[in-house]
Amino acid sequence: MEPKFFDNKLSIVKDDLVQTIEGGDSLAVAAATFSMYAYQELKEQLDGLDDFRFIFTSQAFTQSKAPKEKREFYIPRLNREQSLFGTDLEIRLRNELTQKAIAQECANWIRAKATFKSFDGEEGMGITALTVSKDDDTVAYMPFNAFTTSELGTERSHSSYGVITRQEPATSRMLLETLDKAWDDPALVDVTEAVIDSIQTMYQENAPELIYYMALYRIFNEFLGDISEDVLPDDRVGFRESLIWNKLYDFQGDAALAIINKLETYQGCILADSVGLGKTFTALAVIKYYESRNRNVLVLCPKKLKDNWLTYRSNLVNNPIAGDQLRYDVLYHTDLSRTRGTSETGLPIGQINWGNYDLVVIDESHNFRNGGDSASKSEDKENRYQKLMERVIKQGVKTKVLMLSATPVNNRFRDLRNQLALAYAGDESTWEGKLRINGSIEDVFANAQRAFTQWTKLPPDLRTTDALTHMLDFDFFEVLDQVTVARSRKHIQRYYDMAAIGPFPRRNKPISKRPSLSTESGTINYREIYDQLESLLLSVYVPSQYLHPSKVSKYADGETNLTMAGREIGVRKLMTANLLKRLESSVHSFKLTLERVRKNMQDTLSRIDDYKLQKAEGFKVSDMEGFDAFDFDIDDDEEMSFEVGNATKFDLADMDWLSWERDIVSDVENIDILLSMIEDIGPERDAKLVELKEQIRQKAENPINPGNKKIIIFTAFADTAEYLFEHVSKFAKDGLGIETAMVTGSGSGRSTVEKLPSDMTTLLACFSPVSKEREATAPDYEGADIDILIATDCISEGQNLQDCDYLINYDIHWNPVRIVQRFGRIDRIGSTNDVIQLVNYWPDVELDEYIQLKERVEERMRITVLTSTGDDDYINEEEKGDLEYRERQLRQMQEEVVDLEDVTGGVSITDLGLNDFRMDLVGYYKDNPDIDRLPSGLHGVVKGVEPGIIFVLRNVNQDVNILGRNQLHPFYLVNIGADGSVIEGHLSPKDVLDTMRLLCRGKDVPDDALCRAFNKKTKNGKDMRWASRLLVDAIASIVESKAQGDVDSFFSSGVSTFLENDINGLDDFELICFLVVNE
């Protein structure tokens, strides 16, 4: 036969082989790879051969394995073996989804006709060729680098100029002799069975779990290469046998393991799970791990949360994990401002070895969100953030930082950056090389803030969390993914086994109550009081504004008096807000506050009178005179302790005291008017109190869950709580026969149960005996049941009170987060109640008018703050000055019970991280290291409620990464419905992985019934047209409008030839695996 050249364009190798190969011939091939698709192309000819011999010119399918650390040998070999199921140039064929049928036919042919050999080492064969042996002739083709469709000329090739030559007879015989000699070389080993075993994986039934972990391996295998045992939890310390670890739900255990990995890798982590998901227990498990390794741990918490942290480290009967003998130190956030004395937890402040803590756990870390911004400009003064950074984190041993907060982001992404800076000790270069981001951490958060600013300018109906998510770049999500753990309630409900955890109770629609101030008609209303409040100057709290210009420098704080002026304006703003909040809380509380403010003003006026009589030096006044007597709500109290600082004393001789006196007198007159407006509203005429009693009576007589009479009544103020206890407890006991208790966080609690201790722990145990395990923690008080609990926000966090099913907000907190946190006390996993109810008491005005009234009073203060200090709003940092937007937020809370991440306009970072999947892979890979040998194109069948197919694809064309928005690029995941609709798209890869995890994890054997139904539908994998159509839909959804015209053309031309149409994007994606979901 004459020599001939094939360029696989004008002349095709396959065409010549079809003419050359005849029944009874023998074929011998020496090449790097063998593809089952090449077998399919020559199936008729190959089936008629007497025998087929194949030599892998480099090691493949042998028993001896190259060490994985020798990637220069291991990866090429793995690629050669994977080519059995198709090469990168055979993507089109793989996307027909007929691999199963082809693999089965190819395996049967190999058993009957073929033998494969390979070198068992790093040596190899220098020539590649294909020879056809006939009775009287030999035909050889050379070079023949790979037995693939590309080499046969039926698919595209990498080479534009490669030529294969059909050799002359003499050369052909010489090549056959060379192959025969190589075939008998002892260095070659028979790998036929290994090839068959490998190809069988393509057509055997696969467990859903295998498909899930295969997807994880392909996507995250680089993580396996980067990770070391040093950053994974060390099981040898026995932490998994501890009491706390065995009390964790699965989702909490997953979080704890992820946190340990992040702490070891990045020295810090923020746990930002939503309200009610048990962040404290998760953190305790992490603490136990580090204490098991003899590490020193410090917990920093707000004073209001001290009881939980102190209980869990104490040898007390009410400590369910006392046997773990936790020994961490507990300090309050405010202790960081102290230099001497003893903390309330018993530690001598001056002797604390601040630099000797290996782990610091910061509860409510958002209180440190301002970083060093609020510190004095004097070099010798540092705020709490700076002390934590400089003395605890930077000094001494290397300190890891775990931060707990349901709201790590307020309305500035700088809030999050400041908290993360604690993890990298203020030196972001320590994270360089660990995070796959472009630029610095500072750049990432600056870009995020710009996106947020742009988002706030959108119309209210477009200002959604999804919209913000799409505006943020993926450098931001990379940072979140690596150093935060944040899951929502919806995430837990959807992706974890709720049967093992216990259900959340069903939420009724909130009930909104709008009682007037008085039961008498024609009396004073909220609107009139708001109008009068607007006249108050509260000048007594801003004495620095009355300093003579020549005396200002005398009181300057450091380089400027800005800190002093800003502090005073902050105090006045807090007092203005306090009056508004108290009015909304109760007439009684409002009256007490007015009287306290008036007394403070009268004391100051008396001081001025004394000065007028003597006109002597040394008569001083304070800008915080009488301030300690005021009862702030818990958020304003935190702001006070963090932002206001120490008082300044002013010499009256340095002031324009005449003007100050005039303005104070004016305020006293206005307060007298306000007091006269409400003087007739006592308990009997208090419409709100009357309405509350009636609601309590109805709940007791008509419980929403059988036999459950329990109610929590929340108020922001201790004064209101005392007032309610005084008047509700007698009514409840005498009229309804039920007991009442009160806890306020300041002083002892109270109850109507005789001889019951007044400590919070006992009172809560008697109110919620099941969740608080009263049988173990307070066994002496079995039967001392409390059904009504009146409380301030001292228990709005960290308390499990799910025995109760009815929660009343007697006043609406200005911070919507606090409303969600309050309801989280009863809206918890494992509640024994089928349904729960939220009741909100609103001022008796329409919502839009209510917002405008508050806005009007606040606006004057906001302008003053911004012009004087340039600082943020002290009272309500969620406020964005957009009335329409604020109305939408409050209206939402009237219509539904919302989760924290669903509060309209909130910035949520929940459900964005991918670390759960990485840790899943780490655990699976330890026991299944050969997962890297699985071929692309595998599928599994699983039962689910939304029929369709989940495709895992790899982009082989860099141009297809639309707008660079895919977090997992080059991998693309699409959950496509049976009707072609996108259930979860490629821009939500975490949602798709979550769905796969839910459907697959734990299902480690194939479902025989589902597999039989699938095989029947597809004729054992031969007819995959319906699946191919869904693949086209999935890819079309990725390439978006770019592919729309071609997709339309595909549908109009019929399904039988769709792969022959040049559908833009189809050849750009390699199918990794797919999961068929059937009902």
GUMI-638059 format. One record per residue (C-alpha): x negated, y, z negated; residue in one letter. Coordinates in pm, whole numbers, plus 50000, padded with zeros to 5 digits. Each point is the difference from the previous one (the first is absolute). Layout:
<recs>
XYZA;...
</recs>
This chain:
<recs>
500005000050000M;498625033850097E;498965025949740P;502575027049923K;500135031149783F;502995009049778F;500535035149860D;503414990549859N;501535028850189K;499974991750368L;499134963749936S;501164981249690I;498214970849831V;503284983649901K;501194998350360D;496834981850102D;500184975549708L;503624991750086V;498834990350345Q;496894982049875T;501224978949705I;501744967650091E;501424971349802G;497294977349859G;497325027149994D;497875008049695S;499335034749868L;496995011249794A;499725035249856V;497335018149803A;501395033149872A;500315021449690A;503754996249953T;503024979550098F;503505014850021S;503224980250003M;501365025850245Y;497344989350253A;501294964549955Y;503525013050069Q;498855016450325E;498464967550128L;502384976449821K;501014980150309E;496394994750107Q;498634993049652L;502734974849921D;498834979550300G;496334997949899L;498334968049889D;498135018749731D;499035034949888F;496745007949818R;499375033749834F;496805012849836I;500195030949777F;496795018150089T;499855014449645S;501104984549672Q;503764995749960A;502314976649805F;497184981649824T;500094988849638Q;497035020949896S;501055036049947K;497915031050028A;500015019249673P;502515028450020K;497435024349875E;498104993850327K;502585019350198R;497805001450311E;500514962350031F;503314994849828Y;502175025650181I;499004990150359P;500594963349920R;503405008249852L;500875019350315N;498974970750221R;502244976649805E;502895024850005Q;499725002150380S;501534965350012L;503335018049952F;499295028050246G;497475027850033T;500415037549985D;500494999050375L;502924975949968E;502205022249784I;502725000650263R;500244962249992L;500054998949622R;502745025949992N;502254976150190E;500244982149663L;499844965650164T;496824990649814Q;501684972149811K;501114981150310A;496705005850183I;497964989249696A;501974967649966Q;499554991250367E;496315009049987C;499414979149687A;501674969650162N;497825004450310W;496825002649791I;500854967849819R;500474982350333A;497325015150222K;497515023249831A;496894998649786T;498375030749841F;496455002949870K;498065027949832S;496565007849869F;499894996449620D;497765029449929G;498805033350127E;498464984950317E;502045000150318G;500084994250373M;498635025050248G;502144992650305I;503755000850057T;501684980850278A;503064980350106L;499584968250209T;502604978850178V;498794964250059S;501584980250281K;499304965250135D;497745013650274D;499365035949908D;499365025449722T;501175036049999V;498525024449748A;500885035949904Y;497425021949834M;499875020449781P;503134989349820F;499795017749666N;503394991249857A;502804975850085F;502605027849986T;502595015550227T;497695030150049S;497274977350136E;502574982350217L;501025033950137G;503654999949891T;499535026649730E;497945031749991R;496324998549912S;497625022449808H;497584998950292S;500695019350316S;497114984750193Y;499704964349869G;499724973850272V;500384962249968I;498374978850267T;501074966250134R;496624983750044Q;498714980350296E;500134961949961P;496334995249896A;500225026449733T;503334986149887S;498524965449949R;497075014849811M;502375019049767L;502004968249936L;496814981649906E;499115028349761T;503414997949835L;499784962049980D;496615002349834K;501275026249753A;503044978749926W;497764972149875D;497835023549790D;500064988749630P;500215036749900A;503595000350126L;502784987549773V;503494989450098D;502515026549886V;503064987150187T;501954992049685E;499165034049854A;501305016750316V;503204979449981I;500415007549630D;499575036750072S;502425001250289I;502594981149795Q;500275030349770T;501625018150288M;502924976650037Y;500474985949652Q;502665015049774E;498515027049780N;501055010149650A;501255036049976P;497415006949730E;497224990650241L;501215025850252I;500115026949731Y;496464993049883Y;498734997050357M;501355034850070A;498335013049684L;496694983850093Y;499945015150348R;500925034449869I;497935001549682F;497094975950056N;497525028949988E;501165005749644F;498834964649917L;496605008650135G;499805032249799D;501294986449672I;497814982849745S;500724980249686E;498895030749803D;503165019350089V;502484971649952L;501564990649665P;497754975049822D;502184970549900D;497284986549774R;500825025149726V;503344982949944G;502195030850035F;502734980450179R;500654979949683E;500755031049792S;503475008349872L;500295031950200I;499084983650330W;502594973149945N;502685026249936K;499455016750338L;502434996550286Y;498434989850331D;500005035550132F;498285012449684Q;497384972650024G;499335009350363D;499575036249895A;497634991549715A;497734979450226L;499985027450262A;499195026249737I;497024980149873I;498694996950356N;500375037550055K;498425008749667L;497004978150078E;499695014150353T;500865036749956Y;499755004949621Q;503575012749998G;503604992950088C;503415016549966I;502894977049907L;503055018550133A;502724973549990D;503505014449975S;501905005649677V;501114968049829G;497394976650149L;497914996149685G;496805019450066K;499064997649632T;499964962050001F;498024999450323T;497445023549845A;499834978949683L;499124969850214A;497165019750159V;498835011149655I;500034963849883K;497804990250294Y;497385025949916Y;500124993649627E;499494963150080S;496735011550156R;499085019049681N;500675034050152R;501085030549798N;503335015150101V;501575034049925L;503695007450058V;500945036550042L;503725006149975C;502475027849922P;501085000849638K;503534989550096K;498714966350125L;497784992049704K;502244973449843D;499744975250285N;496245002250032W;499424998349626L;502394970749958T;498354978350265Y;496595002949833R;501254994049645S;500554968749793N;503715006249961L;503024977250013V;501535021650271N;496944995950225N;500814971550242P;496344997550106I;498385003049658A;498204967050063G;497945016550276D;498365022049734Q;499605030350224L;497675025749846R;500085030650230Y;499845035049852D;502995023350041V;499765037850024L;502485026450109Y;499365022150301H;499885029349760T;497174983849801D;497685008950288L;500385036549898S;498844993649644R;496465000049866T;500624990549637R;502494984049767G;501684966150026T;502294988650278S;503474987949907E;498794965350090T;497305002349733G;496865007250203L;497655027549878P;499785022850303I;496525012549926G;498534964949978Q;501544984250311I;497384985950234N;501665014350311W;497444985650242G;500364963849887N;503334991050163Y;499824975550289D;503655005250093L;502295029749944V;503744994950050V;501875032850044I;503754997549954D;501905027550183E;496855009750185S;501955026450194H;499505022149695N;496415003250122F;501085009350352R;498735035949982N;496444988049944G;497725028049891G;502225026650158D;501495011749670S;496705002149813A;498665032849873S;497435016450221K;497695002749702S;497254974950035E;500334989249638D;503654989750029K;501254968250161E;503514986650033N;501034964249928R;499394988350353Y;496465013249991Q;499314984749660K;501274966550123L;497865002750311M;496815012849836E;499944982149664R;501854967650058V;499544991050365I;496635015050096K;498134994249675Q;498804966749866G;501154967150148V;501584998050345K;503695006549939T;502904986350200K;503295019450000V;503494985250027L;502715026550037M;503704993149945L;502605023050149S;503314996250181A;499395034950143T;496295004150081P;500905025550269V;502095030149907N;500155025550282N;496285001750075R;497834972250131F;497235016449802R;501774984949697D;499084965550125L;496475010450098R;499355013749651N;501054967249842Q;497944979150243L;496985022149930A;499994984949652L;499304966550165A;497055012050208Y;498775021949714A;500315031450209G;497464987250256D;501894988350305E;496794987750163S;500214969249775T;502924988550216W;498205006050328E;499674967950197G;502754983349796K;502925018650155L;500514998250375R;500855036550045I;498815027850227N;498605028149791G;500045005949627S;502604994049731I;500445037649982E;500775000950374D;502534972049964V;501985018249735F;499695033850171A;501494984650315N;502724983449795A;500885033149837Q;500245017050339R;502374972650116A;502055004449683F;500205037850049T;501194994850356Q;502554974449876W;501455024449745T;500855023650287K;502204974350174L;503795004049980P;501384982949686P;501644971650194D;496674991450164L;497915003049684R;499894963049916T;497344978049850T;499774980850328D;499375032450186A;497185009049762L;498524965050031T;499795003750377H;498365034249971M;497194987649777L;496944984750165D;498764965449914F;496895011749822D;502415010249725F;501674966050003F;496604983049996E;499175018449676V;503374991049850L;499684964050107D;496604995849843Q;500455017749666V;503714998549913T;502564973449916V;503515013450053A;503124978850049R;503625010749997S;502994982349853R;501224992550353K;496674983650078H;500234977049699I;503614991050074Q;499294991550360R;496644982949988Y;499914981249670Y;502034970949869D;502705017849803M;501294966749871A;496764996449803A;499935036549892I;503665006149929G;502245024450185P;500325037349973F;503495010249886P;502395015150255R;500255037749981R;503385016849994N;500335033650170K;499045027349749P;502795017649814I;499695037949996S;501585019949716K;500365038150005R;501575010949673P;500355037049932S;498335016549703L;503175002649793S;503264981149975T;501785033849977E;501155014550331S;498845034150110G;496824999249790T;496375005150097I;498484979450283N;496564990550127Y;500025026750268R;500425028649756E;497254986949773I;497624996050296Y;500695036350094D;499145011649649Q;496894978349979L;498655017150309E;499705032249798S;497504984949753L;496395011650038L;498584978649716L;497335026549964S;499014986949660V;498114971850176Y;497905022650229V;498255025449774P;496975002050231S;502155018550255Q;500265028649750Y;496265003949936L;498525034150072H;497934996650319P;496865010049813S;500494971149755K;500654971650244V;496354989450023S;499884995549623K;502304969750031Y;498684986250327A;499464962449991D;496624993050151G;499485017750332E;503615011850038T;503225004449806N;501894980050261L;500164969249775T;501545020049716M;502555017350221A;500864967750175G;500454982449666R;502395026649872E;502054999550318I;500084962449977G;501315002749644V;502705024650102R;500954978250294K;500294969649777L;502175019749760M;502265011450283T;500364964650120A;500504987949644N;502995023149957L;501554988150326L;499414963549917K;501425004249652R;503135016350134L;500484970050227E;499314976449709S;502465012949739S;501455032349869V;498604990249659H;496454996550132S;500285032450199F;501175018649690K;497114986649788L;497475010450262T;501435035050031L;499835003949623E;496364988449993R;499025023650280V;501805028649827R;498234992549672K;496635000250177N;500875033650157M;501205014549668Q;496824988349827D;497965017450267T;502085031749966L;499424998849623S;496284997550065R;500205030550224I;501985018549732D;497274992349746D;497415013150243Y;502005031950058K;500045006749628L;496274995249947Q;498505005950348K;496984980249886A;497584977550182E;500354962749954G;503714996550071F;499964971150244K;502664981150197V;499784967050186S;501254991750346D;501274966849861M;501565012249677E;502614975149874G;499504977850301F;499474968049798D;503575001649870A;501494993550340F;501364966750118D;498934995150363F;500994971250221D;497324973950037I;498715011850339D;499675036349896D;498314988449680D;497404981950211E;499545031150216E;499535020549684M;497354976949862S;498164997950332F;500315035050140E;500735026749739V;497014996649770G;499255020749691N;501645032249889A;498435034350033T;500355025949721K;500385036450103F;499355031049793D;503135021950018L;497725030250020A;498864987650340D;503544997850134M;502735022250137D;502074987749708W;502775025350058L;500864985050339S;499644964949862W;502315008449710E;502575015050237R;500084968750219D;500204976549701I;502925019949855V;501754997350333S;499524962149994D;501384997849646V;503115018650111E;500464976250294N;499594969749773I;502625014049762D;502385002750295I;499284963950100L;500604987849644L;503295018449984S;501084983750324M;499734965049851I;500705005749632E;503514985150017D;498894967450163I;499654975949708G;500094961750015P;503804999350021E;500005023550301R;496844985950164D;501564986250320A;496924979750083K;499944982849660L;503734993050020V;499554984650347E;497114978549872L;502064985849715K;502784990750237E;497564983050233Q;498534979949711I;503484989249898R;500874988650353Q;496734980750034K;500544982449665A;503554990550091E;499274991150364N;496414986750028P;498614996250351I;498374967049897N;501934976649770P;499495008949634G;497305026150062N;500735032749820K;496445013850013K;499295035550117I;496805020450017I;500515037649987I;496955019350119F;499335036649931T;496895020750058A;500085015949655F;499804987749642A;502415027649893D;502674986350232T;499274964449887A;500485010049635E;503225018050087Y;501354970050191L;499064975749724F;501765021249741E;503265000850196H;499954967950205V;498894975749730S;502945007249766K;502484998750290F;498544966850125A;499884983249661K;503345011849863D;501954998550324G;498364971650192L;498194979649738G;496615002050173I;496625011549868E;497875028550130T;496275007649984A;497815029150106M;496325002150098V;498305032550095T;496294993449973G;499655027149735S;500454987249649G;501984969649898S;502964986850185G;503474996549854R;502794974450009S;503394993049849T;498954964749897V;499434998649626E;496484991749879K;498674997650356L;496475014350028P;499765032050200S;496894991650204D;500434999550376M;498924963850042T;502694986449769T;502725022650137L;499254990050361L;499884963149904A;503465002749845C;501335018750303F;498534976050260S;499384967949800P;499494976950300V;497505020850198S;498235011249682K;499884964349863E;501525010049666R;500004963949886E;496215001449995A;499295036949943T;502675009149742A;501514967349872P;501145015949675D;502505021250191Y;501864973550198E;503595011650034G;499175037049941A;501205008750350D;499955035450135I;502175007850303D;499355037150057I;496485013750029L;499465037750022I;496495007850117A;497675025950147T;497524992550274D;497634985549743C;501384966350117I;500535008150370S;496874980450088E;498474967349890G;503124986449827Q;502014969450102N;503585005349882L;501814978950255Q;502534985949751D;501765032850068C;502055005050317D;501155036349971Y;497815031150001L;501185035949959I;497825029950087N;501545025749769Y;497865025850174D;498594998050352I;496255001849987H;498545024750247W;497434974550107N;501794972650201P;497214976049911V;501105001249637R;503554990250097I;498684969450182V;497744991449706Q;502855002749751R;502184976450200F;497054976550030G;500474990949635R;503064979050094I;499484995450375D;497424972649965R;499114965650128I;501624971649809G;502925020149862S;502774978549858T;502545025550126N;501614995450339D;500635037150044V;498685032449849I;501355035349996Q;498365034350009L;501945030749882V;498695035250059N;501295031549826Y;499675031050221W;500715036649928P;503545010250091D;499135017150330V;499854988250357E;496664984850097L;498945027050245D;500925027249751E;498174981549722Y;496854998750210I;500235036850090Q;500545010349638L;496934980849888K;498045012650297E;500895036149929R;498794998249640V;496864980750094E;499035021050302E;498995030449801R;497694978349789M;498574981650297R;499005032050175I;498335012649685T;498024967949956V;498754998950356L;498985036450015T;498294999449659S;498194966850008T;500254984550344G;500824967849816D;502684974050053D;503505001449859D;499794989449634Y;503574988349964I;501044981050305N;497314991650247E;502494980950216E;501645033850070E;499235010550355K;502035031950016G;502444984350244D;503545002349866L;501534978150266E;497364973649944Y;500425000949623R;503754996550037E;499494968650211R;497804985149730Q;502495005949719L;502994989950212R;498274967150071Q;499724993749626M;503725006849960Q;500914974650265E;497654971249924E;497564985549751V;496665004150174V;496624984249953D;497115023349944L;498634995750350E;503455007150148D;500535033949837V;500525023150295T;496855019550068G;497844979449770G;496494990450100V;499734962749942S;496974977850048I;501824967649927T;499914969950231D;497145012450218L;497094978449884G;498814967550156L;497954986349714N;502544973349903D;499374983250333F;496235001849969R;500174983949660M;502374973250138D;497384992450264L;497154998549749V;501834974349794G;501014978750300Y;496605001750171Y;498214985649697K;501854967150051D;500435001750379N;496805013450158P;500734983150335D;502875023850071I;497555018450225D;500124970650244R;503725002650068L;500785009150361P;501865030650112S;503574994550106G;501164977949714L;503575003249884H;502204989449711G;503744998749943V;501575013249682V;503465006649863K;501065036449962G;503015022850004V;498915020550304E;499374976750298P;497215009450235G;496244997050031I;497175016949814I;497075005050238F;496415005649886V;498035015450289L;496515013050058R;499445029550229N;497194993450247V;500415033750170N;498945029649787Q;502235023450201D;503164983949863V;499595012849643N;502795025050045I;499125032549821L;497614980349777G;502794994649749R;499744962649945N;498474993349661Q;498854965050099L;498675007750349H;499004979550198P;502614976949848F;503675006850065Y;502904983549821L;503575001650126V;503094983549853N;502394997650294I;503604989149968G;501544972250208A;501835026950199D;496765018650080G;500515027549742S;497055009849784V;500614990249638I;496615012249878E;497645017550238G;496265001750043H;499765033049812L;501294982349689S;497504971449979P;500374996549625K;503744994250037D;499334972350253V;497374983849780L;502325002849701D;502694981950198T;497584972650105M;498864996549641R;503564996749875L;500964974850268L;496844978949998C;498184999749668R;500494967149819G;501354982250310K;496964978150060D;501714973050209V;501995004150322P;503794999949978D;500834968850203D;503575010150075A;499015034650123L;497164985750208C;502294974450168R;502485027350089A;497225022050138F;498514971750208N;503414991650141K;500635036150096K;496585003550167T;499804964850149K;496954993149783N;498395032950089G;500424997950378K;502745026150028D;498935030449799M;501645026550217R;502175013749718W;496985003849775A;498015016050282S;502775025450048R;499765009249632L;496225003250033L;500515024250287V;502445019649784D;497505000549715A;497175012850219I;502305025150167A;500835013949656S;496285005349941I;499125017750322V;503165020949959E;501075021550293S;496884990850196K;501454965550067A;503685009250028Q;500145001650380G;498294966550039D;502224983949737V;503085012150188D;498544985350317S;499424967049822F;503614997149890F;501275008450346S;497794974150172S;500934970149785G;498184980349737V;498604972450218S;497305022250151T;499435025149721F;496334991149953L;499365006650366E;501195035649953N;497315024149889D;501665008849668I;497805027049856N;498484988049675G;500814962850016L;496444990250088D;498655024149741D;501094978749706F;498774966049893E;502554979049816L;498454989049669I;502994981049863C;503735003049970F;502664990749748L;503434989650124V;502755009749755V;503224980050019N;503085001749785E;
</recs>
